[in-house]
Every structure is written in C-alpha cells, then in structure tokens.
C-alpha cells in the first residue's frame, strides 16, 4: 500500500512540475530537463534579468516534505532588472531562499539544506539617514559564487560577496560572510574553516 501511495505521489509531483515549467517559462525562467517541484515555489524574475536552472534539480516547498520541516516554500527572486541567478545541474533545495540584486551562481551537485538563505545584498542601507529615507540607492551588493558539490547545512546564510569552493561543507546554522576555499568543513557565525575534508576522517 505504501509503495502504491508513493507511486501516486511521485506521478502527481511530476505532473505539477510540468505545469510549473509552463508557468515559469511565461515569465522568462529557463528550466533544464527533469526539474522537479514538490510543493509550490515562489519564483519571480525582473525584466532583463535571468534565472537559469539546470537539469535534474529538485525544489522542495512542501511543509513536511523534508523531515526537518520547512519554514516556507522555496523562494527564488531577482530583485533588480538585469540581476542573474544561475543554478547548475543536480541541485537540491528545501524551503530555502535565493535573492539576487546582482548575481548568484551555484555550481552542479549542490545540496542546499532546509531553510537556508543566499542573498547578494544588505537589502537596506547601513547609513542611518539613507535607511530612514528608504531610497534604496545606498544598498550594497556583491556577487556570490558557490562551487560544485557544496553542501550547505540547514539554516545556513550566505551573504554578499561570498565565494565557496568546490566540495566544501558548511555546518548547520552558519553565517558565511567571507570566502571559503575548496574541500573544507566550515561552521560558525561568522563561518570559519574547521579543517580540510579528509583530515581525521575514519
């Protein structure tokens, strides 16, 4: 009985994914082959921008579809015209948010854990006078690059200007404010390298 229900659920999500493919293509989002949506994501593309999603990506937005539990659906938004979000192949994302004012690039085979945030701007000016005026002209933004085969644990925040090298693992709840090299395990607020992958592994 369980296998039958699982089969029905899988077919439903594949059918729904085809609907979302048509819907998102109407606003200019480019989707690769076999992109799967479990639950309804929120994807918004501003004019002259780009959101490109590679083959075999999986976006989980159902509240209980991830055992950890999700705070909200997947959110992928370009906040300004000409902002770009490029997501590679075989990327998995659960109830996480990607917000770009400039550019966010994510490599292949990246795991984005539950309730993560990847944002390339401060969203508000640091200067108190500018912040009160709410003009938005002094908001700082710098591109983000995440390499291939990176694993972001649940609740990780990746902030503006960050580069994360291939194969790196970032511990749950970490706040990444500066560049992390390839092949390391990092954690903390701000995230720091704990050790290289392979050291002390049994």
Secondary structure by P-SEA (a helix, b strand, c coil): caaaaaaaaaaaaaaaaaaaaaaaaaaccccccccccccbbbbbbcccbbbbbbcbbbbbcccccccccccccbbbbbccccbbbbbbcbbbbccbbbbbccbbbbbcbbbbccbbbbbccccccccaaaaaacccccbbbbbbbbbcbbbbccbbbbccbbbbccbbbbccbbbbccccccbbbbbcccbbbccccccccc
